[in-house]
Amino acid sequence: MRLTILLYLILIHIWTNTCYAYQSFEKGRVNFSKESQAVTVKGEEESLALIKRLLNDKFYDVAISECENFLRRYPLSVNISQAHVVLGQCYYQKGKFAQAIYEFNTVLERPQAILDREDALYWLGETYLKAGDLDNCLNSFEQFIQQYPDSRYIVFAYYSKGWALFNAGNYVQATEAFEKIVYDFKDNKLAPEALFKSAECLYKNNSFLRALSQLGAFLNRYPTSEFAPAAYYYLGQVQYQLGRLDDAIESFDRSIVISKNQQYMSLSLYAKAITYIKSGDMKKALKSLDDFDEKYYSELMADEVLYRKAQIYLTQNDYIKAIEDFDQIIDRFSKSQWLDDAYLGKASALFDSGKNDLALIWYKNLIKVFPQSKLAPKAYYALGNIYQAQAEYSVAFDNFRLSYETSDEDDIKVGAVLKMADTRMLQKDYKAATELYDIVLKKYSENRMIDYAQYQLGVALYQMKNYRGSILSLQSMILNFHDSNLIIEAQYQLGLAYFKIGDYEKARFEFSKVLNSQAKHLHFDALLQTGNSFYNDKQFEQALASFEKVIKNYPGRPDLWKARYEIAWCYYQLGAEKKALEEFTLLLDKYPDLEIAPDISFWIGQYFYNQDKLDKAKEYFLGVVEGFPKSDVRDQALYWLGWTSYKAADYKNAINCFKRVSVEYPDSNLAKESLLNTGRILTERAEYDSAVAKFEELIQKSESGALKKAAYINIAEIMRRQKFYDKAIENYRKALTISDKQADAQIRLDIAECMEALGDKKAAASEYLDISYAYSYDSAIMSKALVKAAELFSENGQAEPARRAYEKIAQLNTEESKLAQQKFKQIPLKLNEEVAR
């Protein structure tokens, strides 16, 4: 009450003096004299002094009015520039920046205002700063610092210049301006704040180590400063960025303890929660966020706190609570900056909890509601992952492509291209995959995922059977990315590639690197492949040792059967067939449901077949046929079951087995052989018509080749048995149409024999003679044909041809040669006339 009365009295006094001075000025204006001029100067100084007192006492409106009166009364006053400066300051304080700037510029434009230019230029800079005109502000302070380096305002000029640069985001130059005060005016009252602001600038410029040093210096020099809570807050932020999380939490706690205002208490408590999140201590992070909500709840930050809590629940796999908080953001904060994050978070929570169908909906909702969001590419990426897991590869590929096309972040773009390539790998389109991996290698060569692209390129080339290309790619990956987490996998894959090209020594060398590494998840396979490399190198003893080491080192593995399987083959190759049989039998008893169980049973069946233990052979072959209807070796088992039955004289079952092979496996290599075998068995049983039908079926199903030839020959043999020599010759000749000259020799001999059987000895002799010429390079065939020709010539009474034939035989040095010499001597030189006629 007393303060109000006092202010009222001051105002009355000021207005009274002002009115009196104005009236006196008006009365004396006409009769101006030297005496009145002296009075005027005195009045002018008093008025100016009054205006300055009003400014200092913050009576800005009154001061403005007095300034305007002064300018009207004393337009020629030597103090008029001062009045303009004071008027500008009043306007500055009232926030009327345009008027203030006008007044200061008025002074600066007056040549005679030399003494007041310093004040005007300084306050012009301050006005521009308050008005947010940072360019003009900086220009004003630069001029001021250059023109008035010893001014009483110089510290304030540097300080305000620092603030202008800070507000402009030019933290480097702002730091320099504040540090100028720290080092050159260290005793000034602004030095503590300048040191703090320089540290803040360094933090904002990501110069964390320098910021750490500056903040430490500030807190050591000014531990009780009003800026200490803020300094501890920024110190915590710097330590957070440097990964010194425990120190950061300690600094935030200190800020909370010493802070006298809510601002840094709340900021530090929230920052402390974020630090706990980064450190992985979600329990303390959650408590800090709850404390923040309880003490400093703000509707402005409620959505962000909910988001942080939801993120914590996600890390704790508490998907229900996470979704509840995401839903609160979605339902309550339709304008929240975290809204699209909430959509993404909810979709992720649904995905992680196994609710893929609902996750799909929310990822799609995010894209639909926020098509321009920077999170949309992540949603497309996540959709791609879900569809890929569901083997909907085309849809997955399209979503990864959209992720690539909509993102402006290299990591997302590279990840999307790699996922597109991986999808093509799953589709076994390895060529397309290599092209996509190449895009990453060429376009994003500096990206952190480049090693994966190089590795996968090697794997894709391996799948394309381009093993040498795969080797080059994997070698490049190992050479150029020696710090990659994929090095050991690359060495293992490189070993596989060397194995494929038959360089087993290099393969073993790569596998040995894997075995000497810490990648224990690959040790089993590497040791197994070492054994395989020895085996394929025909070093069966070393292979056996490797596989036995696998058995010893990995007794509990479910895939240990692989080593036992290979051990059995090693025994077989070493000639220890009984041991091989024991291993195979043991393997089959222990792992009856193995994918290779039918292969093992088939091998055992063949073993017993070769040992003439036909009942055991039949047992194992039948086990494959009946127990593994989808096995790749079932056709072979059925085929050999046919031979087993044949060997056991069970011809009916043999025919049935071969028939089933040809019917059930028409595309098998054994289907046509089974038809041939069926025909032969029927031939042996004298079921000639049925046999011929089978051979003719084989001929229809064979375009060419040995089986078609064999079918014609077998039909010819049946016809020959039935003395249908013409038909026999016809089928023999059809067999000749298939090129196999060596086999054709016997067929031609058979044709000649059929001609003999038909009684056409002349034609037969001519055929034998042709055979001898056709096979002149083969003395055995030539000799046999000439003997038959000579005999027929003799029977026909053709002595001279017979003698020439025997003469040729004698020169061949075959078994028939000596007999031919005797026959040659016994043949008369000329034919008997009667015979000749």
C-alpha positions in Angstrom: 0.0 0.0 0.0 2.9 2.3 1.0 4.6 1.5 -2.3 1.5 2.4 -4.3 1.2 5.8 -2.6 4.9 6.6 -3.1 4.6 5.8 -6.9 1.6 8.1 -7.1 3.4 11.0 -5.5 6.3 10.6 -7.8 4.1 10.7 -10.9 2.4 13.9 -9.6 5.8 15.6 -9.1 7.0 14.6 -12.6 3.8 15.8 -14.4 3.8 19.1 -12.4 7.4 19.9 -13.4 6.8 18.8 -17.0 3.8 21.1 -17.3 5.6 24.0 -15.8 8.6 23.6 -18.0 6.5 23.3 -21.1 4.4 26.5 -20.2 7.6 28.4 -19.6 9.0 27.3 -23.0 5.9 28.4 -24.8 5.9 31.9 -23.1 9.6 32.6 -23.8 9.7 31.2 -27.4 8.8 34.6 -29.0 11.1 36.9 -27.1 14.2 34.8 -27.2 17.2 36.6 -25.7 20.6 35.8 -24.3 19.1 35.7 -20.9 16.3 33.4 -21.9 18.8 31.2 -23.8 20.7 30.6 -20.6 17.6 29.7 -18.8 16.6 27.4 -21.7 19.9 25.5 -21.6 19.5 25.0 -17.9 15.9 23.8 -18.5 17.0 21.5 -21.3 19.6 19.8 -19.1 17.1 19.3 -16.3 14.6 17.8 -18.7 17.1 15.4 -20.1 18.2 14.4 -16.6 14.5 13.9 -15.7 14.0 11.7 -18.8 17.0 9.6 -17.9 15.7 9.1 -14.3 12.3 8.1 -15.7 14.1 5.5 -18.0 16.1 4.2 -15.1 13.0 4.0 -12.9 11.2 2.1 -15.7 8.5 4.7 -16.3 8.8 4.1 -20.0 5.6 5.7 -21.1 6.2 8.9 -19.2 9.8 8.9 -20.4 8.6 8.5 -24.0 6.2 11.5 -23.6 9.0 13.6 -22.1 11.4 12.7 -24.9 8.9 13.7 -27.5 8.3 17.0 -25.7 12.1 17.5 -25.4 12.6 17.0 -29.1 9.8 19.5 -29.9 11.1 22.0 -27.5 14.8 21.8 -28.2 15.1 20.8 -31.9 18.6 22.5 -32.1 19.8 21.2 -28.8 23.3 19.7 -28.6 21.8 16.9 -26.5 19.2 16.0 -29.1 21.1 12.8 -30.0 21.0 11.7 -26.4 17.3 12.3 -26.4 16.9 10.0 -29.4 19.0 7.3 -27.7 16.9 7.5 -24.6 13.7 7.4 -26.6 15.0 4.4 -28.5 15.8 2.7 -25.2 12.3 3.4 -24.0 10.8 1.9 -27.2 13.2 -1.1 -26.8 11.9 -1.7 -23.3 8.3 -1.4 -24.4 8.9 -4.0 -27.2 8.4 -1.4 -30.0 11.4 -2.5 -31.9 10.7 -0.7 -35.2 10.4 2.7 -33.4 13.5 1.9 -31.4 15.5 1.0 -34.5 14.3 4.2 -36.1 15.6 6.4 -33.2 19.0 4.7 -33.0 19.5 5.0 -36.8 18.5 8.6 -36.5 21.5 9.2 -34.2 23.8 7.1 -36.4 22.9 9.1 -39.4 23.7 12.5 -37.7 27.3 13.5 -38.4 27.4 15.7 -35.4 26.3 12.9 -33.0 29.8 11.6 -32.5 29.5 11.3 -28.8 26.2 9.4 -28.8 27.0 7.0 -31.7 28.5 4.5 -29.3 25.3 4.2 -27.3 23.1 4.2 -30.4 25.1 1.4 -32.1 25.2 -0.8 -29.1 21.4 -0.4 -28.4 20.7 -0.9 -32.1 22.4 -4.3 -31.8 20.4 -5.2 -28.7 17.1 -4.1 -30.4 17.8 -6.3 -33.4 18.6 -9.2 -31.1 15.3 -8.7 -29.3 13.4 -8.3 -32.6 15.0 -11.6 -33.9 16.7 -9.9 -36.8 20.0 -11.8 -36.2 21.8 -10.7 -39.4 21.4 -7.0 -38.6 22.1 -7.7 -34.9 25.4 -9.4 -35.7 26.4 -6.6 -38.2 25.7 -4.0 -35.5 27.8 -5.8 -32.8 30.6 -6.5 -35.3 30.8 -2.7 -36.1 30.6 -1.9 -32.4 33.4 -4.2 -31.4 35.6 -2.9 -34.2 34.9 0.8 -33.5 34.7 0.8 -29.7 36.9 -1.9 -28.3 37.3 0.0 -25.0 33.7 0.8 -24.6 31.9 0.2 -21.3 29.5 -1.9 -23.3 32.2 -4.1 -24.9 31.5 -7.1 -22.6 27.8 -6.8 -23.1 28.4 -6.6 -26.9 30.3 -9.9 -26.9 27.7 -11.4 -24.7 24.8 -10.4 -26.9 26.8 -11.3 -30.0 27.2 -14.8 -28.5 23.5 -15.0 -27.9 22.7 -14.0 -31.5 25.0 -16.6 -32.9 23.6 -19.2 -30.4 20.0 -18.3 -31.6 21.2 -18.6 -35.2 22.6 -22.1 -34.6 26.2 -21.0 -35.2 27.5 -22.7 -32.1 31.2 -22.5 -33.2 31.3 -18.7 -33.4 29.0 -18.4 -30.4 31.5 -20.4 -28.4 34.2 -18.0 -29.5 32.2 -14.9 -28.4 31.4 -16.4 -25.0 35.0 -17.5 -24.5 36.2 -14.0 -25.3 34.4 -12.9 -22.1 35.7 -15.9 -20.1 39.4 -15.3 -21.0 39.6 -11.5 -21.5 37.0 -10.4 -18.9 37.2 -13.2 -16.3 36.4 -10.8 -13.4 33.3 -9.5 -15.1 30.0 -10.5 -13.6 29.0 -12.1 -16.9 32.0 -14.4 -16.9 30.3 -17.3 -15.1 27.3 -17.3 -17.4 29.6 -16.9 -20.5 31.6 -20.0 -19.4 28.3 -21.9 -19.0 27.0 -20.7 -22.4 30.3 -21.7 -24.1 29.9 -25.2 -22.7 26.3 -25.3 -23.8 27.3 -24.3 -27.3 30.0 -27.0 -27.4 27.3 -29.6 -26.4 24.9 -28.4 -29.0 27.7 -28.6 -31.6 28.4 -32.3 -30.6 31.9 -31.3 -29.3 31.3 -33.5 -26.3 34.8 -33.8 -25.0 35.4 -30.0 -25.0 31.9 -29.5 -23.5 32.9 -32.0 -20.7 36.0 -29.9 -20.0 34.2 -26.6 -20.0 31.4 -27.8 -17.8 33.9 -29.3 -15.3 35.8 -25.9 -15.3 32.5 -24.1 -14.7 31.4 -26.3 -11.8 34.9 -26.1 -10.2 35.0 -22.3 -10.4 31.3 -21.5 -9.7 29.8 -24.4 -7.7 27.1 -22.2 -6.2 26.2 -20.4 -9.4 22.6 -20.0 -10.3 23.6 -21.9 -13.5 25.0 -24.9 -11.6 21.7 -27.0 -11.9 21.7 -26.4 -15.7 25.4 -27.1 -15.8 24.9 -30.5 -14.1 22.0 -31.2 -16.5 24.2 -30.5 -19.5 27.1 -32.5 -17.9 24.8 -35.4 -17.7 23.8 -35.1 -21.3 27.4 -34.9 -22.4 28.3 -38.0 -20.3 25.2 -39.8 -21.8 26.5 -39.0 -25.3 30.0 -40.3 -24.4 28.5 -43.5 -23.0 29.4 -42.7 -19.4 26.0 -43.6 -18.2 26.7 -44.1 -14.5 28.4 -40.6 -14.4 25.4 -39.2 -16.3 22.9 -40.5 -13.8 25.0 -39.0 -11.0 25.1 -35.6 -12.7 21.3 -35.6 -13.3 20.8 -36.5 -9.6 23.0 -33.6 -8.5 21.1 -31.3 -10.7 17.8 -32.4 -9.1 19.2 -32.0 -5.6 20.6 -28.4 -6.0 18.0 -27.0 -8.4 15.6 -24.4 -7.0 13.2 -24.4 -9.9 11.1 -27.0 -11.5 12.7 -26.7 -14.9 15.9 -28.5 -14.4 14.5 -30.8 -11.7 12.0 -32.1 -14.3 14.5 -32.1 -17.2 17.1 -34.0 -15.2 14.6 -36.5 -13.9 13.4 -37.2 -17.4 16.9 -37.4 -18.8 17.8 -39.8 -15.9 15.0 -42.1 -17.1 16.2 -42.0 -20.7 19.7 -42.8 -19.4 18.4 -45.9 -17.5 16.7 -47.0 -20.7 20.0 -46.8 -22.6 21.8 -48.6 -19.9 19.2 -51.4 -20.0 18.0 -50.9 -16.4 14.3 -50.8 -17.4 13.1 -51.2 -13.8 14.8 -47.9 -12.7 13.9 -46.2 -15.9 10.2 -47.0 -15.3 10.4 -45.8 -11.7 12.0 -42.5 -12.9 9.2 -42.0 -15.4 6.6 -42.7 -12.8 8.3 -40.2 -10.5 8.4 -37.7 -13.3 4.7 -38.2 -13.9 3.8 -37.9 -10.2 5.9 -34.7 -9.5 5.9 -32.9 -12.8 3.0 -34.1 -14.8 2.5 -32.1 -17.8 -0.1 -32.6 -20.5 2.5 -31.4 -23.0 4.8 -34.3 -22.1 2.3 -36.9 -21.2 2.3 -38.5 -24.6 6.1 -38.7 -24.7 6.2 -40.3 -21.2 3.6 -42.8 -22.3 5.7 -43.6 -25.4 8.9 -44.1 -23.3 7.0 -46.4 -20.9 5.6 -48.4 -23.8 9.1 -48.8 -25.2 10.2 -50.1 -21.8 7.4 -52.6 -21.7 8.4 -53.8 -25.2 11.9 -54.6 -23.9 10.4 -56.5 -21.0 8.1 -58.5 -23.4 5.1 -57.1 -21.5 3.2 -56.6 -24.7 -0.2 -56.0 -23.1 1.0 -53.0 -21.1 3.0 -51.7 -24.1 -0.1 -51.8 -26.3 -2.2 -50.2 -23.6 0.2 -47.2 -23.5 0.4 -47.0 -27.3 -3.4 -47.0 -27.4 -3.6 -44.2 -24.9 -1.4 -42.0 -27.2 -3.5 -43.0 -30.2 -6.8 -42.3 -28.4 -5.9 -39.2 -26.3 -3.3 -37.3 -28.3 -4.5 -37.0 -31.9 -2.0 -34.1 -32.5 1.0 -35.8 -30.8 4.4 -35.8 -32.5 4.6 -39.4 -31.1 1.4 -40.5 -32.8 3.0 -42.3 -35.8 5.6 -43.8 -33.4 2.7 -45.2 -31.3 1.2 -46.8 -34.4 4.5 -48.4 -35.2 5.1 -49.4 -31.6 1.7 -51.1 -31.4 2.3 -53.0 -34.6 5.7 -54.1 -33.4 4.2 -55.2 -30.0 1.5 -57.2 -31.9 4.2 -58.8 -34.1 6.5 -59.7 -31.2 3.6 -61.3 -29.4 2.9 -63.5 -32.3 -0.2 -61.7 -33.5 1.0 -61.3 -37.1 -2.5 -60.8 -38.6 -3.2 -57.8 -36.2 0.4 -56.5 -36.8 -0.3 -56.5 -40.5 -3.4 -54.3 -39.9 -1.5 -51.7 -37.8 1.5 -51.5 -40.0 -0.9 -50.8 -42.9 -2.8 -48.3 -40.7 0.4 -46.4 -40.1 1.0 -46.2 -43.9 -2.6 -45.2 -44.6 -2.9 -42.5 -41.8 0.7 -41.2 -42.1 1.8 -41.8 -45.8 4.5 -39.1 -45.5 5.8 -40.2 -42.2 9.5 -41.1 -41.9 8.3 -44.3 -40.2 6.4 -45.5 -43.2 9.5 -47.2 -44.7 9.9 -49.1 -41.5 6.3 -50.2 -41.7 6.8 -51.4 -45.3 10.0 -53.2 -44.1 8.2 -54.9 -41.3 5.4 -55.9 -43.6 8.0 -57.5 -45.9 9.4 -59.5 -43.0 5.9 -60.8 -42.1 5.1 -61.8 -45.6 8.5 -63.4 -46.1 8.0 -65.5 -43.0 4.6 -66.6 -44.4 6.4 -67.6 -47.7 4.4 -64.9 -49.6 7.6 -63.9 -51.3 6.2 -61.8 -54.1 4.2 -59.6 -51.7 7.2 -59.5 -49.3 9.5 -58.3 -52.2 7.0 -55.5 -53.1 7.0 -54.2 -49.6 10.8 -54.2 -49.3 10.8 -52.4 -52.6 8.4 -49.7 -51.2 10.5 -49.4 -48.1 13.5 -48.7 -50.3 11.7 -46.2 -52.5 10.1 -44.2 -49.7 13.1 -44.0 -47.3 15.8 -41.3 -47.3 17.9 -43.2 -44.7 20.7 -45.2 -46.2 20.5 -47.9 -43.5 16.8 -48.6 -44.3 17.4 -48.4 -48.1 20.4 -50.8 -47.9 18.5 -53.1 -45.5 15.5 -53.2 -47.9 17.6 -54.0 -50.9 19.3 -56.8 -49.0 15.9 -58.1 -47.9 14.8 -58.0 -51.5 17.9 -60.0 -52.4 17.3 -62.5 -49.6 13.7 -62.9 -50.8 15.0 -63.8 -54.2 17.3 -66.3 -52.6 14.3 -68.0 -50.9 12.6 -68.1 -54.3 15.8 -69.7 -55.6 16.2 -66.9 -58.2 19.9 -66.7 -57.5 20.7 -64.6 -60.5 18.2 -61.9 -59.5 19.7 -62.0 -55.9 23.2 -61.5 -57.2 22.1 -58.4 -59.1 20.5 -56.9 -56.0 23.6 -57.7 -53.8 25.7 -56.0 -56.5 23.5 -52.8 -56.2 24.5 -52.6 -52.6 28.1 -53.2 -53.3 28.3 -50.6 -56.0 26.0 -47.9 -54.8 26.4 -48.1 -51.0 30.0 -49.2 -50.7 30.5 -47.2 -47.4 27.4 -48.7 -45.6 28.0 -50.8 -42.5 26.0 -53.7 -44.0 28.3 -54.0 -47.1 30.0 -57.0 -45.6 26.7 -58.9 -45.5 26.1 -58.1 -49.2 29.5 -59.4 -50.2 29.0 -62.6 -48.1 25.6 -63.2 -49.5 26.8 -62.7 -53.0 29.3 -65.5 -52.4 26.5 -67.7 -51.1 24.3 -66.9 -54.1 27.0 -67.8 -56.6 27.6 -71.0 -54.7 23.9 -71.9 -55.1 24.2 -71.1 -58.8 27.1 -73.7 -58.9 29.5 -70.9 -59.9 31.9 -72.1 -57.3 34.9 -70.2 -58.5 32.9 -67.0 -58.6 31.8 -67.8 -55.0 35.4 -68.3 -54.0 36.4 -64.9 -55.4 33.5 -63.2 -53.7 34.1 -64.8 -50.3 37.9 -64.1 -50.5 37.1 -60.5 -51.2 34.8 -60.3 -48.2 37.4 -61.9 -45.9 40.2 -59.5 -47.2 38.2 -56.3 -47.1 36.1 -56.8 -44.0 38.4 -58.5 -41.6 36.5 -57.0 -38.6 33.1 -58.4 -39.9 31.0 -60.6 -37.7 30.6 -62.8 -40.7 34.3 -63.7 -41.2 34.0 -67.2 -39.8 30.8 -67.9 -41.7 32.6 -66.7 -44.9 35.5 -69.1 -44.2 33.1 -72.0 -43.7 31.3 -71.2 -46.9 34.7 -70.8 -48.7 35.6 -74.3 -47.5 32.4 -75.6 -49.0 33.2 -73.9 -52.3 36.7 -75.4 -52.4 35.1 -78.8 -51.7 32.8 -78.4 -54.7 35.7 -77.8 -57.1 37.6 -80.8 -55.7 40.3 -78.8 -53.9 39.9 -80.8 -50.7 43.2 -79.6 -49.2 42.1 -75.9 -49.3 38.7 -76.9 -48.1 40.2 -78.5 -45.0 42.4 -75.5 -44.5 39.4 -73.2 -44.3 37.5 -75.6 -42.1 40.5 -75.7 -39.8 40.2 -71.9 -39.4 36.6 -72.3 -38.3 37.6 -75.0 -35.8 40.2 -72.7 -34.3 37.7 -69.9 -33.9 35.3 -69.0 -31.2 32.3 -69.7 -33.5 31.3 -72.9 -31.7 28.0 -73.0 -33.5 30.0 -74.0 -36.7 32.5 -76.4 -35.1 30.3 -79.5 -35.6 29.7 -78.8 -39.3 33.3 -77.8 -39.9 34.6 -81.0 -38.4 32.1 -83.0 -40.3 33.1 -81.3 -43.6 36.7 -82.0 -42.8 35.9 -85.7 -42.7 34.0 -85.4 -45.9 37.1 -83.7 -47.5 39.3 -86.5 -46.4 36.7 -89.1 -47.7 36.5 -87.5 -51.1 40.3 -87.3 -51.2 40.2 -91.1 -50.7 42.0 -90.6 -47.4 39.6 -92.9 -45.6 41.6 -93.5 -42.4 41.8 -89.7 -41.8 38.2 -89.3 -42.7 37.2 -92.1 -40.2 39.3 -90.3 -37.5 37.5 -87.0 -38.2 34.1 -88.6 -38.0 34.9 -90.5 -34.8 36.1 -87.2 -33.3 32.7 -85.7 -34.1 31.1 -88.6 -32.2 33.3 -88.1 -29.3 33.1 -84.3 -29.1 29.3 -83.9 -29.7 27.6 -86.8 -28.0 24.3 -85.1 -27.4 23.6 -83.5 -30.8 20.5 -84.7 -32.6 22.3 -84.6 -36.0 25.1 -86.9 -34.8 23.8 -89.5 -37.2 25.6 -87.7 -40.0 28.9 -88.7 -38.6 27.8 -92.3 -38.0 26.5 -92.5 -41.5 29.9 -91.3 -42.9 31.7 -93.8 -40.6 29.8 -96.6 -42.1 30.9 -95.5 -45.6 34.5 -95.2 -44.5 34.4 -98.8 -43.3 32.9 -99.9 -46.6 35.6 -98.1 -48.5 38.3 -99.7 -46.3 36.9 -103.1 -47.2 35.4 -103.7 -43.7 31.9 -104.4 -45.0 30.8 -106.2 -41.9 31.6 -103.1 -39.8 29.9 -101.0 -42.3 26.8 -103.2 -42.0 27.0 -102.9 -38.2 27.1 -99.1 -38.4 24.3 -98.9 -40.9 22.1 -101.3 -38.9 22.9 -99.4 -35.6 22.1 -96.1 -37.3 18.8 -97.4 -38.7 17.8 -98.8 -35.3 18.6 -95.6 -33.5 17.3 -93.1 -36.0 14.4 -94.9 -37.8 12.7 -91.7 -38.9 15.8 -90.2 -40.6 15.4 -88.7 -44.0 18.2 -91.0 -45.2 16.7 -94.1 -43.5 15.4 -95.4 -46.8 18.9 -94.9 -48.4 20.5 -96.9 -45.5 17.9 -99.7 -45.8 18.5 -99.8 -49.6 22.3 -100.2 -49.0 21.7 -103.0 -46.5 19.4 -104.7 -49.0 22.0 -104.5 -51.7 24.6 -105.9 -49.3 22.5 -108.9 -48.5 21.6 -109.3 -52.2 25.3 -109.5 -53.1 25.8 -112.0 -50.3 23.0 -114.1 -51.7 21.0 -113.7 -48.5 17.9 -113.1 -50.4 15.4 -113.2 -47.5 17.3 -110.4 -45.7 17.7 -108.5 -48.9 13.9 -108.8 -49.6 13.2 -107.6 -46.1 15.1 -104.4 -46.5 14.0 -103.7 -50.0 10.4 -104.3 -49.0 11.0 -102.0 -46.0 11.8 -99.1 -48.3 9.0 -99.9 -50.7 6.3 -100.1 -48.0 7.8 -97.8 -45.3 8.9 -94.9 -47.4 6.4 -94.3 -50.2 7.9 -90.8 -51.0 11.5 -91.8 -50.9 13.8 -91.0 -53.8 15.2 -94.5 -53.7 11.9 -96.3 -53.6 12.0 -97.0 -57.4 15.4 -98.5 -56.9 14.3 -100.6 -54.0 11.3 -101.9 -56.0 13.6 -102.6 -59.0 16.1 -104.6 -56.9 13.2 -106.3 -55.1 12.4 -107.6 -58.6 15.9 -109.0 -59.1 15.9 -110.5 -55.6 12.6 -112.3 -56.4 14.1 -113.4 -59.8 17.2 -114.7 -58.1 14.9 -116.6 -55.7 13.0 -118.0 -58.7 9.9 -116.1 -57.7 9.3 -115.0 -61.3 5.7 -113.9 -60.7 6.7 -111.4 -58.0 9.8 -110.4 -60.0 7.5 -109.5 -63.0 5.1 -107.7 -60.7 8.0 -105.6 -59.2 9.4 -104.6 -62.6 5.9 -103.8 -63.8 5.3 -101.5 -60.8 8.5 -99.7 -61.5 7.4 -99.0 -65.1 3.9 -97.9 -64.1 4.6 -96.0 -60.8 7.8 -94.4 -62.0 7.4 -93.8 -65.7 10.0 -91.0 -65.6 12.6 -93.1 -63.7 15.7 -94.3 -65.4 14.7 -97.7 -64.3 11.3 -97.7 -65.8 12.5 -98.8 -69.3 15.0 -101.3 -67.9 12.1 -102.8 -65.9 10.1 -103.3 -69.1 13.2 -105.0 -70.7 13.6 -107.2 -67.6 9.9 -108.1 -67.6 10.2 -109.1 -71.3 13.3 -111.2 -70.7 11.7 -113.1 -67.8 8.6 -113.7 -69.9 10.8 -115.0 -72.7 12.5 -117.4 -70.3 9.1 -118.7 -69.2 8.2 -119.1 -72.9 5.4 -116.5 -72.7 6.5 -115.2 -76.0 3.5 -113.0 -76.9 3.5 -111.3 -73.6 7.3 -110.8 -73.8 7.0 -109.3 -77.3 4.3 -107.0 -76.1 6.6 -105.7 -73.3 9.5 -105.2 -75.8 7.2 -103.4 -78.2 6.0 -101.1 -75.3 9.7 -100.4 -74.6 10.3 -99.5 -78.2 7.4 -97.1 -78.2 8.7 -95.4 -75.1 12.3 -95.1 -76.3 13.4 -92.7 -79.0 16.8 -94.3 -79.4 19.5 -95.9 -77.4 20.8 -99.2 -76.1 17.4 -100.2 -74.6 15.6 -99.8 -77.9 18.3 -101.9 -79.6 18.0 -104.5 -76.9 14.2 -104.6 -77.3 14.5 -105.3 -81.1 17.2 -107.9 -80.4 15.0 -109.7 -77.8 12.1 -109.7 -80.2 14.4 -111.1 -82.9 15.6 -113.9 -80.5 12.0 -114.8 -79.7 11.1 -115.0 -83.4 14.3 -117.1 -84.0 13.2 -119.5 -81.2 9.9 -119.9 -82.9 11.7 -120.3 -86.3 10.1 -117.1 -87.7 13.5 -116.3 -89.3 12.1 -113.6 -91.6 10.7 -111.7 -88.6 13.9 -112.3 -86.7 15.9 -110.8 -89.5 13.5 -107.9 -89.7 13.9 -107.0 -86.0 17.7 -107.6 -86.1 17.9 -105.1 -89.0 15.8 -102.6 -86.9 18.4 -103.0 -84.2 21.1 -102.0 -86.6 19.5 -98.6 -87.2 20.8 -97.6 -83.8 24.4 -96.7 -84.0 26.5 -99.1 -81.9 28.9 -100.7 -84.4 30.5 -103.1 -82.0 27.2 -104.5 -80.9 26.1 -104.5 -84.6 28.7 -107.1 -85.4 27.0 -109.9 -83.5 23.6 -108.8 -84.8 24.9 -109.1 -88.4 26.3 -112.5 -87.6 22.8 -113.4 -86.2 21.2 -112.1 -89.4 23.5 -114.3 -91.5 22.7 -117.3 -89.3 19.0 -116.7 -89.8 19.6 -116.6 -93.6 21.3 -120.0 -93.2 18.3 -121.3 -91.3 16.1 -120.1 -94.1 18.3 -122.1 -96.6 19.6 -119.1 -98.4 23.3 -120.1 -98.1 24.4 -117.8 -100.9 22.9 -114.7 -99.2 24.3 -115.9 -95.9 27.8 -116.3 -97.3 27.6 -112.9 -98.9 26.5 -111.4 -95.5 29.4 -113.1 -93.7 31.8 -111.8 -96.3 30.4 -108.2 -95.9 30.9 -108.5 -92.1 34.5 -109.5 -92.6 35.1 -106.4 -94.6 33.1 -104.1 -92.3 35.2 -105.3 -89.2 38.5 -105.7 -90.8 40.0 -103.9 -87.8 38.8 -106.7 -85.5 40.6 -109.9 -86.2 38.3 -112.0 -84.0 35.0 -110.9 -85.7 36.7 -111.0 -89.2 38.0 -114.5 -88.6 34.6 -115.8 -87.3 32.7 -114.3 -90.3 35.3 -115.7 -92.8 35.1 -119.2 -91.4 31.3 -119.1 -91.8 31.6 -117.7 -95.3 34.3 -120.3 -96.3 32.1 -123.2 -95.0 29.1 -121.9 -97.0 31.3 -121.5 -100.1 32.5 -125.0 -99.7 29.0 -126.4 -99.2 28.0 -124.5 -102.4 30.9 -126.0 -104.3 32.6 -122.6 -104.7 36.2 -123.8 -104.1 38.0 -120.6 -105.2 36.0 -118.2 -102.8 36.4 -120.8 -100.1 40.2 -121.1 -100.6 40.5 -117.3 -100.5 38.5 -117.1 -97.4 40.6 -119.7 -95.6 43.7 -118.0 -96.9 42.7 -114.8 -95.3 41.9 -116.6 -92.0 45.3 -118.2 -92.0 46.9 -114.8 -92.1 45.0 -113.5 -89.1 46.8 -115.3 -86.4 43.6 -116.3 -84.6 42.4 -119.6 -83.1 40.8 -120.5 -86.4 44.1 -119.8 -88.4 45.6 -123.3 -88.1 42.4 -125.1 -88.9 41.9 -122.7 -91.9 45.4 -123.8 -93.2 44.3 -127.5 -93.2 40.9 -126.6 -94.8 42.7 -124.6 -97.4 44.8 -127.6 -98.5 41.8 -129.9 -98.6 39.8 -127.9 -101.1 40.3 -129.0 -104.7 41.6 -126.4 -107.2 38.5 -126.7 -109.5 35.0 -127.5 -108.8 33.4 -130.8 -109.8 31.6 -130.2 -113.0 28.4 -131.8 -111.6 28.6 -129.5 -108.6 29.3 -126.6 -110.8 26.3 -127.3 -113.0 
